């Protein structure tokens, strides 16, 4: 079996690794991975400057999703996995240039503790009253999909959307709560609303079940697994380890695929001077690129894929001598609501989040800009972006803590154009239609962050799953013959 993989990000590399494992186990399989860039790994890109690990893309992955950690251990990177410093975990929301801590007891954006919610400066009195009365909401019949903003607004009001939901989702998806699908992004809340009516009652019930399940377990949030897991030397460690296990002859960097065709026996790929036939095809490129390539094969599939919206983002890393800045507030960093009218979406105190990745005496800040409403920023110069971040950090943290006049020791600016898929309203139905079209094209698989999860573990899971399925299908077809 000959397999073509289009896209050398983490999903494509995970698929290639799984095929290599099958080949090592005796399966007759060949694969070629096409990547248009000069480097592999997609948005997983790390750089070590003066002993500080700087991440251009994702800096970690969710611990509760096992696919990433499992792969790291398979690759011999188990000892390199480090947990987030959850003992110091505290996140702030910027409210009129003041940092307000997210109150204790918030579970998936739902308040479950009365006192912290009543005392927080994050919400006004009207919103707090509404949050209390939300406990009386009756069950609601499940209707069609709606935006996350519409769901939360119905329960807690617009201020909860502006001050909490929008910045949280902007930090995770780089998206807009008014556009993101409630069914896809917050499926548990949709189920809770149908069963309980009140999201608060639903979340309290879920929390009670969770406590019952872990009553006899020694694993608690403080003593158990951290929320995030990273690699000591940066996420590029995972990319390097994967590439080392994959047949180098099958990795074609700097080789964009110009066209894809379907034949009776498989697939034809044109990549410049290279014209090759394959039995099966895994497309691990962004959905908009996959749609353009597949449109000549299936126009409807191409339209559906191109219809998945994407947002762009910018990361700005700043390294400082810690002695030159004032005392930072406790915690990991802050989120900036769109209603604050700032360019920054969020800022992480990197040296606090993962211990041991920054030399003593250094402070590393990672700012995020862009998102669905900040595309114009991509056209700004690096100098302008850095100046903007420094000016806004000084305004938010206070000049005594962070002066815009203090020069950083190192700056790093990275632009990610159309990199993050947005699960817009109707995404679930779109995925059903895409699945039906793909099923009609034997030997095709689509993987990446546009389909069933945006995180690194999701992309790894989908890439490996696609490779396994194709190998099993081929083996089944051969056995029948």
C-alpha positions in Angstrom: 0.0 0.0 0.0 1.3 3.5 -0.9 0.1 6.3 1.2 0.4 10.1 0.5 0.3 12.5 3.4 -0.3 16.2 2.6 0.8 18.4 5.5 3.8 18.1 7.8 2.3 19.5 11.0 1.8 17.4 14.1 -1.2 15.6 12.7 0.6 14.6 9.5 3.7 13.6 11.4 1.6 11.5 13.8 0.1 9.7 10.8 3.5 9.1 9.3 4.8 7.7 12.6 1.9 5.3 12.8 2.5 4.1 9.3 6.2 3.6 10.1 5.2 1.5 13.1 3.0 -0.7 10.9 5.8 -1.1 8.4 8.2 -2.1 11.2 5.6 -4.7 12.3 5.7 -6.3 8.8 2.9 -4.5 7.0 3.6 -3.8 3.3 3.2 0.0 3.4 5.1 2.9 1.8 4.4 6.6 2.6 5.4 10.0 1.4 4.7 13.2 3.4 4.5 16.5 1.4 5.2 19.7 3.3 5.3 23.0 1.5 7.4 24.8 4.2 11.1 24.3 4.7 10.5 22.9 8.2 8.2 20.3 9.7 6.0 20.6 12.8 3.5 23.3 11.7 2.8 25.5 14.6 4.9 23.5 17.0 8.1 25.6 17.0 10.4 26.3 19.8 13.6 28.3 20.3 16.0 28.4 23.2 17.5 31.8 23.8 19.9 32.3 26.7 18.5 29.2 28.4 14.9 30.4 28.1 12.5 28.2 26.1 10.4 30.4 23.8 7.4 28.9 22.1 6.2 30.4 18.8 3.1 28.3 18.9 1.4 26.0 21.5 3.4 25.9 24.7 1.8 22.8 26.1 -1.2 20.5 25.9 -4.1 19.5 28.1 -3.1 16.7 30.4 -6.6 15.1 30.5 -6.3 14.3 26.8 -3.9 11.4 26.8 -2.8 11.2 23.1 0.1 13.7 23.3 1.6 12.4 26.6 1.3 8.8 25.4 3.1 9.6 22.1 5.8 11.4 24.1 6.4 8.3 26.2 6.5 6.1 23.2 9.2 8.3 21.8 11.3 8.1 24.9 10.4 11.7 26.1 8.6 10.6 29.3 11.3 12.1 31.5 11.0 15.4 29.5 7.4 15.9 30.4 6.8 18.7 33.0 3.6 19.8 34.7 2.2 23.3 34.8 2.9 25.0 38.1 -0.7 24.7 39.3 0.1 25.7 42.9 0.6 29.2 41.6 -2.2 29.1 39.0 -4.2 32.3 39.0 -5.6 34.1 36.0 -6.8 37.7 35.7 -9.3 39.5 33.5 -8.5 43.1 32.6 -11.4 45.4 33.6 -10.8 49.1 32.9 -7.1 48.6 33.1 -7.3 46.8 36.4 -6.5 43.1 36.9 -9.4 41.2 38.5 -8.8 37.6 39.4 -11.2 35.0 38.0 -13.3 34.1 41.1 -12.9 30.7 42.7 -15.6 28.1 41.9 -16.0 28.9 38.2 -16.4 25.6 36.3 -16.5 25.9 32.5 -17.5 29.5 32.9 -20.3 28.7 35.3 -20.3 30.1 38.9 -20.6 27.3 41.5 -19.6 29.1 44.7 -21.8 31.8 46.1 -19.3 33.9 48.2 -16.5 34.3 45.6 -19.1 35.2 42.9 -20.8 37.7 45.2 -17.5 39.4 46.2 -15.8 39.5 42.8 -15.3 42.9 41.0 -15.5 41.1 37.7 -19.3 41.5 37.5 -21.7 44.2 38.5 -24.6 43.8 40.9 -27.2 43.2 38.2 -25.1 40.3 36.8 -24.6 38.8 40.2 -28.3 38.8 40.9 -29.0 37.2 37.6 -26.4 34.5 38.3 -28.2 33.8 41.6 -31.7 33.6 40.0 -30.3 31.4 37.2 -30.6 28.5 39.6 -34.4 28.7 39.0 -34.2 28.3 35.2 -36.4 25.3 34.1 -35.2 22.6 31.7 -35.2 23.7 28.0 -36.0 21.6 25.0 -33.0 21.0 22.8 -33.2 23.2 19.7 -30.9 23.9 16.9 -27.3 25.1 17.3 -26.6 28.6 18.6 -23.6 30.6 19.5 -21.8 30.3 22.8 -22.6 33.9 23.4 -26.3 33.3 22.9 -26.3 30.4 25.3 -24.4 32.2 28.1 -26.3 35.5 27.6 -29.6 33.7 28.1 -28.4 32.4 31.5 -26.1 35.1 32.9 -26.4 38.2 30.7 -24.3 40.2 28.4 -21.7 41.3 31.0 -20.8 37.6 31.6 -20.2 37.2 27.9 -18.1 40.4 27.6 -16.0 40.0 30.8 -15.6 36.2 31.0 -16.7 34.0 28.1 -15.3 36.1 25.2 -11.8 36.5 26.7 -11.6 32.8 27.7 -12.7 31.6 24.2 -10.5 34.2 22.5 -7.5 32.7 24.5 -8.4 29.1 23.5 -9.7 29.4 20.0 -8.7 32.9 19.0 -12.3 33.2 18.2 -15.5 35.2 18.8 -18.1 33.9 21.3 -20.8 35.4 19.0 -19.7 33.0 16.2 -18.5 29.8 18.0 -20.9 26.8 18.1 -22.4 26.0 21.5 -23.1 22.4 20.4 -19.5 21.8 19.4 -17.5 24.0 21.8 -19.7 23.6 25.0 -21.6 20.3 24.4 -21.8 19.6 28.1 -23.5 22.9 28.8 -26.1 22.2 26.1 -26.8 18.8 27.7 -27.1 20.4 31.1 -29.5 23.0 29.9 -31.8 20.3 28.5 -31.7 18.2 31.6 -31.5 20.7 34.4 -32.4 24.1 32.9 -29.9 25.9 35.2 -26.3 25.5 34.1 -25.3 26.2 37.7 -27.4 23.3 39.0 -26.1 21.1 36.2 -22.5 21.9 37.0 -23.0 21.4 40.7 -24.5 18.0 40.0 -21.6 17.1 37.8 -19.1 18.3 40.5 -20.9 16.1 43.1 -20.6 13.0 40.8 -17.0 13.8 40.3 -16.3 14.0 44.0 -18.1 10.8 44.6 -16.0 9.0 42.0 -12.7 10.3 43.5 -13.7 10.0 47.1 -11.4 7.0 47.7 -8.7 8.2 45.4 -5.6 10.0 46.4 -5.7 12.0 43.2 -6.9 15.5 43.9 -6.3 18.7 41.9 -3.5 19.7 44.3 -1.9 16.3 44.4 -2.9 14.8 41.1 -2.3 15.6 37.5 -1.6 19.2 36.5 -4.0 20.9 34.0 -1.2 21.4 31.4 1.8 19.4 30.4 4.8 20.7 28.5 8.2 19.4 27.3 11.2 20.6 29.1 13.1 21.7 26.0 10.0 23.0 24.1 7.3 21.5 21.9 9.8 21.1 19.1 11.2 18.2 21.1 8.2 16.2 20.0 8.6 17.1 16.4 12.3 16.2 16.4 11.6 12.9 18.1 8.9 12.0 15.5 11.1 13.0 12.6 13.9 10.8 14.0 11.6 7.8 13.9 10.2 8.4 10.4 11.9 7.3 7.2 13.7 10.5 6.1 13.3 9.5 2.4 9.6 9.8 2.8 9.6 13.3 4.1 9.6 15.9 1.4 10.0 19.5 2.8 9.6 22.5 0.6 7.3 20.5 -1.7 3.8 21.9 -2.0 1.1 19.8 -3.6 -0.3 21.6 -6.6 -3.1 19.2 -7.5 -4.9 16.0 -6.5 -6.8 13.7 -8.8 -8.9 10.6 -8.2 -8.4 7.4 -10.2 -10.2 4.1 -10.2 -7.4 2.6 -8.1 -6.5 5.5 -5.9 -5.1 9.0 -6.0 -2.7 11.0 -8.1 -0.6 13.9 -6.7 1.2 16.6 -8.6 3.9 18.4 -6.7 6.0 20.4 -9.1 8.0 18.0 -11.2 6.8 15.1 -9.0 3.8 13.1 -10.3 2.9 10.1 -8.2 0.1 7.6 -7.7 -1.0 6.4 -4.3 -3.5 3.9 -3.0 -4.7 6.1 -0.1 -4.5 9.7 0.9 -4.3 11.6 4.3 -4.8 15.3 4.0 -3.4 17.0 7.2 -3.4 20.5 5.7 -5.8 23.2 6.9 -9.4 22.7 5.8 -9.2 25.7 3.4 -6.2 24.2 1.6 -7.7 20.7 1.6 -10.9 22.2 0.1 -9.0 23.8 -2.7 -7.1 20.6 -3.5 -10.2 18.4 -3.4 -12.6 20.7 -5.2 -11.8 19.1 -8.6 -12.5 15.7 -7.2 -15.7 16.6 -5.3 -17.0 20.2 -5.6 -19.4 19.9 -2.7 -16.7 18.5 -0.4 -14.4 21.4 -1.5 -17.1 23.9 -0.7 -17.8 22.5 2.7 -14.1 22.4 3.7 -13.5 26.0 2.4 -16.5 27.1 4.4 -14.8 26.3 7.8 -13.6 29.7 9.1 -10.1 30.3 10.4 -8.5 32.9 12.6 -5.0 34.2 12.5 -2.8 35.0 15.5 0.4 36.7 16.6 2.7 35.7 19.4 5.1 38.1 20.9 7.8 36.8 23.3 9.6 39.3 25.5 12.6 38.3 27.7 13.5 40.6 30.6 16.0 40.9 33.5 13.7 40.2 36.4 15.6 42.7 38.5 14.6 45.6 36.2 10.8 45.1 36.5 8.7 45.4 39.6 6.8 42.7 41.5 4.3 41.0 39.2 0.9 39.9 40.5 0.6 36.3 41.5 -0.4 33.8 38.8 0.0 32.8 35.2 -1.1 36.0 33.5 -4.2 37.8 32.2 -6.9 37.8 29.5 -8.1 41.0 27.8 -11.8 41.2 26.8 -12.6 42.8 23.4 -14.7 45.4 25.1 -11.4 46.9 26.6 -10.5 48.0 23.1 -6.9 46.7 23.2 -4.8 44.9 20.7 -3.7 42.2 23.1 -5.9 39.2 23.7 -3.8 37.7 26.5 -0.4 37.6 28.2 1.2 34.7 29.9 3.9 35.0 32.6 5.9 32.1 31.1 8.5 31.9 33.8 5.6 31.2 36.3 3.6 28.7 34.3 6.3 26.1 33.8 9.2 26.0 36.2 12.6 25.1 34.9 12.2 26.5 31.4 13.5 29.9 32.2 16.9 30.7 33.8 16.8 32.2 37.3 16.6 36.0 37.3 14.8 36.1 33.9 11.2 36.9 33.2 9.5 35.8 30.0 6.2 37.3 28.8 4.2 35.8 25.9 1.5 38.1 24.5 -1.2 37.1 22.0 -2.7 39.3 19.4 -5.0 38.8 16.4 -8.0 36.6 16.5 -11.1 36.9 14.4 -11.3 40.7 15.1 -7.6 41.5 14.8 -6.6 40.3 11.3 -5.4 43.8 10.4 -2.6 43.5 13.0 -0.8 41.0 10.8 0.2 43.8 8.4 1.9 45.7 11.1 5.7 45.7 11.5 7.4 43.7 14.2 8.6 46.9 15.8 5.0 48.2 15.9 3.7 45.0 17.4 6.4 44.9 20.1 5.8 48.6 21.0 2.1 48.0 21.2 2.5 45.0 23.6 5.0 46.9 25.8 2.7 50.0 26.0 -0.4 47.9 26.8 1.4 45.8 29.4 2.7 49.0 31.1 -0.9 50.4 31.2 -2.4 47.1 32.5 0.3 46.2 35.0 1.2 49.7 36.0 4.4 51.6 35.3 5.9 50.7 38.6 5.7 47.0 37.7 6.3 47.1 34.0 7.7 50.3 32.4 7.4 50.6 28.6 10.8 52.4 28.8 12.6 49.3 29.9 14.2 47.5 27.0 13.7 43.7 26.7 16.8 41.6 26.3 15.2 39.6 23.5 12.0 39.9 21.4 10.4 37.3 19.1 7.4 37.9 16.9 5.6 35.1 15.0 2.6 35.4 12.8 0.3 32.5 12.2 -2.0 33.2 9.2 -5.3 31.3 9.0 -4.0 28.7 11.5 -6.8 28.1 14.0 -10.0 26.6 12.8 -13.2 28.1 14.2 -16.1 25.8 15.1 -18.8 28.1 14.0 -22.5 27.7 14.6 -23.6 24.6 12.5 -20.2 23.0 12.7 -21.7 19.6 13.8 -24.0 19.5 10.8 -21.1 20.5 8.5 -19.0 17.7 9.9 -21.8 15.2 9.1 -22.0 16.4 5.5 -18.2 16.3 5.2 -18.2 12.8 6.6 -20.7 11.6 4.1 -18.7 13.0 1.2 -15.4 11.5 2.5 -17.1 8.1 2.9 -17.9 8.2 -0.8 -14.2 8.6 -1.6 -12.4 5.3 -0.6 -8.9 5.7 0.8 -9.3 9.4 1.9 -8.9 10.7 5.4 -8.9 14.3 6.7 -7.1 15.2 9.9 -6.1 18.4 11.7 -7.6 21.0 14.0 -10.7 21.7 11.8 -12.7 18.6 12.6 -12.8 17.1 16.0 -10.7 19.1 18.5 -8.2 21.9 18.1 -5.5 20.9 20.6 -2.2 19.1 20.0 -3.6 15.8 21.5 -6.6 16.0 19.2 -4.4 16.4 16.1 -2.2 13.5 17.2 -5.2 11.3 17.9 -6.8 12.0 14.6 -3.5 11.5 12.6 -2.7 8.1 14.2 -6.3 7.0 13.9 -6.4 7.8 10.2 -3.2 5.8 9.6 -4.5 2.8 11.5 -7.9 2.8 9.7 -6.3 2.9 6.3 -3.9 0.0 7.2 -6.8 -2.1 8.5 -9.0 -1.3 5.5 -6.2 -2.4 3.2 -5.6 -5.6 5.1 -9.3 -6.3 5.1 -9.6 -5.7 1.3 -6.6 -7.9 0.6 -8.0 -10.7 2.8 -11.3 -10.7 0.9 -9.5 -11.0 -2.4 
